[in-house]
């Protein structure tokens, strides 16, 4: 049972090899997607209220900058960096007339914070609000026209931020995970109280060892090679993070490991407790064939008001909505933001 729990710890946090904070060379295109000639991009930094310096890429449409523009802060997937899916979303939406900010969450990518590769339901929610702080103070952005878009685990943190931060006028959650729910309950809510207690015992024992050894044990990651016996969703993750399609050296899921004990706070502090009180617009998008679809469907059930919508994308799996331009409903996302960021 203990071995299964340790494997579970690695799987739910998605998983993989080493990532150090390093500054990308700004004169080299270091994204996993082709560069658009329709936008300008520059590196920016801003600080959250915990004093962590976050790194982002600010995308602006070429030749279309005016006063009082709408803006969107974008992050995710969980364990990814801004050079992957969030950057693709940011660039595409900038082509469509928005100022967009793709940022690395605290403790990951080019953002600061030590120890590295730590997740927190509170701090990762705060990261979105810090992005709103930054965007609200840019001269060409109307602070009343700011939205957010979260992918995968940051879809959940994004909804959590929308429940707290009334400055967020519109929120989109794409292929969403509730990382606190999957951490506490396992996939498909398969862990009971006894299994969860055993998991917490294992993690807290590891804390003692980490302190003694002055190191942080790493969670299991994606395999270096597939055997073909892995669950389909693991194969899908591998197909994005571990191949030319989406690999990035600073991505935890491509080349790093989460700290094993960072899952303790995710187990103990559930997000979305006040999501029913979100008054501004919400669009939740998920793939029809995604293993994670139930997170979005259950999150949507809690929302109230006629400005909330759930869109299920036909034949799409979880990872399709990271970068498959034939599956990502950008027309719908554009219309949603233009409607609610007037």
Secondary structure, DSSP 4 states (H G I P E B T S, - for coil): -HHHHHHHHHHHT---S-----PPPTTS---SSPPPTTEEEEEEEEE-TTSPEEEEEEEEETT---TTEEEEEEEESTT--TTSHHHHHHHHHHHTT-EEEEEPPTTSTTS--SSSS---HHHHHHHHHHHHHHHHTSTTEEEEEEEEEEETHHHHHHHHHHHH-TT--EEEEES---HHHHHHH-GGG---HHHHHHHHHHHHHHHHHHHHHTS-PBPP---SS--S-S-HHHHHHHHHHSSTTT--TT-HHHH---BGGGHHHHHHS-S-TTGGG--SEEEEEEETT-TTHHHHHHHHHH--STTEEEEEETT--TTHHHH-TTTS-HHHHHHHHHHH--
